[in-house]
Structures are given as structure tokens and as C-alpha cells.
Amino acid sequence: MKHLHLAQFISFLRWIFAPLTLLYLSDWDQKDMFLLIIIILAGITDFLDGYIARINKKTSYLGAIHDFTADKLFVLSALLVFSVAGKIPTWVTFIFLYREIVVMGMRIYTSYNKYEIKASILGKLKTAILFVGLMAMLINFEYFLWIIYVALALAVISFFDYFWKFRKVVLLEK
């Protein structure tokens, strides 16, 4: 870990937070508060890692992939656990999962062709709203699913944004 700079270490924390979401499936009385804290910390680290990398001029493509992967690992872990617990419909988690796998594949393919598809503002907004929805669920806000549905709509819209950018790269190859 001595080779990680601060932004990469902050991203790495989400790799540690992801398996902690499994505690939601336990009988522990404090699991909602614990997961609320973990989700807040994950949201903060999601913002901080990129910010710190930019101000320290330590941005890199590998760092962006590390950040992207940490985000997906944490968010998908939380969605899967909450679906298993019956808090979030399975079809919602499936759409998020499918979208993330396909987008990651497109980003890997384009990086092989020396082209980077950066996260769009829609994708960042989707993630922020999803974090808010998960927090709302954990504090028992009655309409938390509507917040998650807004994030889901943004996920679908941003998927088409990624696909359009991906399509341009593929057409350039011909």
C-alpha cells in the first residue's frame, strides 16, 4: 500500500466498505445506523478521491478505473444485499447491475483502443441520487423507492450516453 497516493487510498476504502454491506442481513439491532454511516462514508470517499487527485495533479487513467471499479463494487454490493433483504425490488438491482457491467465493458474496450469514455454528469448525478435513496431507505423515509427510481431513470439515460460515445469509437475503427 506504500505506492498508493492519498486519492487511490480513499478509493480503496470503498473496496473495504463493500463487504460490510452484508451486515444488513444479520440480526444486529444497529445494522441500519451502521450501514447509514458506511453509505455516507462511501459517498464522501466517492467525491473526495477525484477531488484530491485533481488538486494534487495525480489524476491518471488507472486511477479513474480504480475509482470507477470501487464505486461499482460498493453500490452493487449494497443493492444486492438490500434486494436479498426485500427492501429494493430485484428487477431494480438487475437493471443497475446489467448497466454497470455493460458500461464497464464499453470502457474497457475503448481504453484498449486508446480512447477514454469519462463519466458523464448524468452518471455522477445517478450515483449521488442513488446514495441519497439508500440513505433514505435506512432512515425509513417512506418514499425512498421513488428516489431510487429517479436514480434508475438516470442510469438508463446515462447508459445511452455511454453507448453513443462507445458507438463513435467503434465507427472510427472502420
Protein Blocks (a to p, Z undefined) as FASTA:
>chain_A
ZZpcfklmmmmmmmmmmmmmmmmmmmbfklmmmmmmmmmmmmmmmmmmmmmmmmnopacf
klmmmmmmmmmmmmmmmmmmmmmnopacfklmmmmmmmmmmmmmmmmmmmmnopacdddf
klmmmmmmmmmmmmmmmnopaklmmmmmmmmmmmmmmmmmmmmmmmmmmmmmZZ
